[in-house]
Amino acid sequence: MCKNRVKELREARHLSQKSLSESTNISQQQISKIECGDSCLTRDNIIVLADFFEVSTDYLLGRSNCRKTIEQAIEMLNRFLKYDDFVQIYAMLGEKGQRLLRYIADMLIGLGIG
């Protein structure tokens, strides 16, 4: 399973095996072997690749479908908590109000106001 995840993550970033190798200091041959299933990930490679792709080690190993670690998820949640009031107001608007608000937001972004 891990071979599919490494290749999937690499291709999603439009990276060649060579560029991934250069970015992670894992040999291109090793990356190729991992992706082909000819070699398993070492502990060090798991950590390096998980950090590089910003995914959990369990995701990388195919043990979970959750890409983020708990710490990453908490950090993201904390970043968005400051918008909670706005999100609640947006949710109270009907579909028409939400469309209007999105239109206004798009206009402001188009004007460079942000």
C-alpha positions as CSV (number, residue, x, y, z in Angstrom):
1,M,0.0,0.0,0.0
2,C,2.8,2.5,0.8
3,K,4.2,2.3,-2.7
4,N,0.9,3.6,-4.1
5,R,0.8,6.5,-1.6
6,V,4.4,7.6,-2.3
7,K,3.8,7.6,-6.0
8,E,0.3,9.2,-5.7
9,L,1.7,12.0,-3.5
10,R,4.7,12.5,-5.8
11,E,2.6,12.6,-9.0
12,A,0.0,15.0,-7.3
13,R,2.8,17.5,-6.9
14,H,4.0,16.9,-10.5
15,L,7.4,15.7,-9.2
16,S,9.7,13.3,-11.0
17,Q,11.5,10.7,-9.0
18,K,14.7,12.6,-9.5
19,S,13.3,15.9,-8.1
20,L,11.8,14.0,-5.1
21,S,15.1,12.4,-4.6
22,E,16.9,15.8,-4.6
23,S,14.3,17.3,-2.2
24,T,14.5,14.4,0.3
25,N,18.0,13.1,-0.1
26,I,16.5,9.6,-0.7
27,S,18.2,8.1,-3.8
28,Q,16.1,8.0,-7.0
29,Q,16.8,4.2,-7.1
30,Q,15.3,3.8,-3.6
31,I,12.2,5.8,-4.5
32,S,11.8,3.7,-7.6
33,K,12.0,0.5,-5.6
34,I,9.5,1.8,-3.0
35,E,7.0,2.7,-5.7
36,C,7.4,-0.6,-7.5
37,G,7.1,-2.5,-4.2
38,D,10.6,-3.9,-4.5
39,S,11.6,-2.2,-1.2
40,C,9.9,-1.2,2.0
41,L,10.2,2.2,3.5
42,T,12.7,2.5,6.3
43,R,11.8,4.4,9.5
44,D,13.9,7.4,8.4
45,N,12.4,7.5,4.9
46,I,8.9,7.3,6.3
47,I,9.6,10.4,8.5
48,V,11.4,12.3,5.7
49,L,8.6,11.6,3.2
50,A,5.8,12.3,5.6
51,D,7.4,15.6,6.5
52,F,8.0,16.5,2.9
53,F,4.4,15.7,1.8
54,E,2.9,17.1,5.0
55,V,1.0,13.9,5.7
56,S,0.8,11.5,8.6
57,T,3.0,8.5,8.7
58,D,-0.1,6.3,9.0
59,Y,-1.4,7.8,5.7
60,L,1.9,7.2,4.0
61,L,1.9,3.6,5.1
62,G,-1.7,3.1,4.0
63,R,-2.9,2.6,7.6
64,S,-5.2,5.6,7.5
65,N,-7.0,7.6,4.9
66,C,-6.5,10.8,6.9
67,R,-3.7,12.7,5.4
68,K,-3.1,15.1,8.3
69,T,-1.7,14.3,11.8
70,I,-3.8,15.2,14.8
71,E,-1.4,18.2,15.4
72,Q,-1.8,19.4,11.9
73,A,-5.6,19.2,12.1
74,I,-5.7,21.0,15.4
75,E,-3.5,23.8,14.0
76,M,-5.7,24.2,11.0
77,L,-8.8,24.2,13.2
78,N,-7.3,26.9,15.4
79,R,-6.5,29.0,12.3
80,F,-10.1,29.0,11.2
81,L,-11.7,29.5,14.6
82,K,-11.3,33.3,14.2
83,Y,-13.8,33.1,11.3
84,D,-16.4,31.2,13.3
85,D,-18.7,34.2,13.7
86,F,-18.6,34.9,10.0
87,V,-19.3,31.3,9.1
88,Q,-22.3,31.2,11.4
89,I,-23.7,34.3,9.9
90,Y,-23.1,32.9,6.4
91,A,-24.9,29.7,7.4
92,M,-27.9,31.7,8.6
93,L,-28.3,33.3,5.2
94,G,-30.5,31.6,2.7
95,E,-29.1,30.4,-0.6
96,K,-29.8,33.8,-2.2
97,G,-28.0,35.7,0.5
98,Q,-25.0,33.3,0.3
99,R,-24.8,33.8,-3.5
100,L,-24.9,37.6,-3.0
101,L,-22.2,37.5,-0.3
102,R,-20.0,35.4,-2.6
103,Y,-20.6,37.8,-5.4
104,I,-19.6,40.8,-3.3
105,A,-16.5,38.9,-2.0
106,D,-15.5,38.1,-5.6
107,M,-15.9,41.8,-6.6
108,L,-13.7,42.9,-3.6
109,I,-11.0,40.3,-4.6
110,G,-11.2,41.5,-8.2
111,L,-10.7,45.1,-7.0
112,G,-7.6,44.0,-5.1
113,I,-9.3,44.7,-1.7
114,G,-8.3,42.1,0.7
